[in-house]
Amino acid sequence: MGRTPEAITGRIRLEREEGKTTLPSISHESIYRFIYSREERKQKLHRYLTQGKATRGRRSRKNAGKPLIPHRVSIHDRPAAIDCRRQFGHWEGDLMAFSKPGMPLAVCVERTSRLMAASGQLGKTARVTRKTITGFFRNMSAETCRSITFDNGGEFALHHKLGCPTFFCDPHSPWQKGSVENAIGRLRRDLPRSTDIASFTKRDIADIIENYNDTPRKCLGYRTPFEAFKAALNLSGVALQM
């Protein structure tokens, strides 16, 4: 189901506490050791992990220079309540690129619940990107979208016309919007860079995003982003423009 070892073990523990399963407990480290063991490595189970790495450990990251956005507000001027995830309704946005140019995926992630909204778009101009992101929040209240944090890509040049405060990472520092970076990394399992996104229907994309939002997360106490989002709004459901 595309769940991480920690999500698997945490969800089992949660469902055991709630009396929803009799599955035995297992540690996530045991699952990792099994995946990377010499005997099982031939099955290449690592391909089902979030990052799909053949060996354990961190990858080095290379930063490319990008020009600053006019009228940008630095992430260092962002209120502390956003940094600490104490307040619901603050998002991070980015474009997910593919080897075939012209059809990126616009992705926004709410920082407290990790709920994702995403949609393919034609081109990566500022005008098109603004239209896509505006569509995500058209049916939401102002409290649901209090701010959005971006990197310094030119596609976000019309940020001041989104109708909410915006903040920008330092140059060469995409890690400062780690929620959306992590989300895009998870999407790469279903949508690797070699994907021809034009061959996917809106329903295909919606199904992938729905699966992401319905996957238990360790950072949410093994609740799903959907569950965390609904709890934050105290509503029975949420309408998103995917």
Secondary structure, 3 states (H helix, E strand, C coil): CCCCHHHHHHHHHHHHHCCCCCCCCCCHHHHHHHHHCCCCHHHCHHHHCCCCCCCCCCCCCCCCCCCCCCCCCEHHHCCHHHHCCCCCCEEEEEEECCCCCCCCEEEEEECCCCCEEEEECCCCCHHHHHHHHHHHCCCCCCCCCCEEEECCCHHHCCHHHCCCCEEECCCCCHHHHHHHHHHHHHHCCCCCCCCCHHHCCHHHHHHHHHHHHCCCEHHHCCECHHHHHHHHHCCCCCCCCC
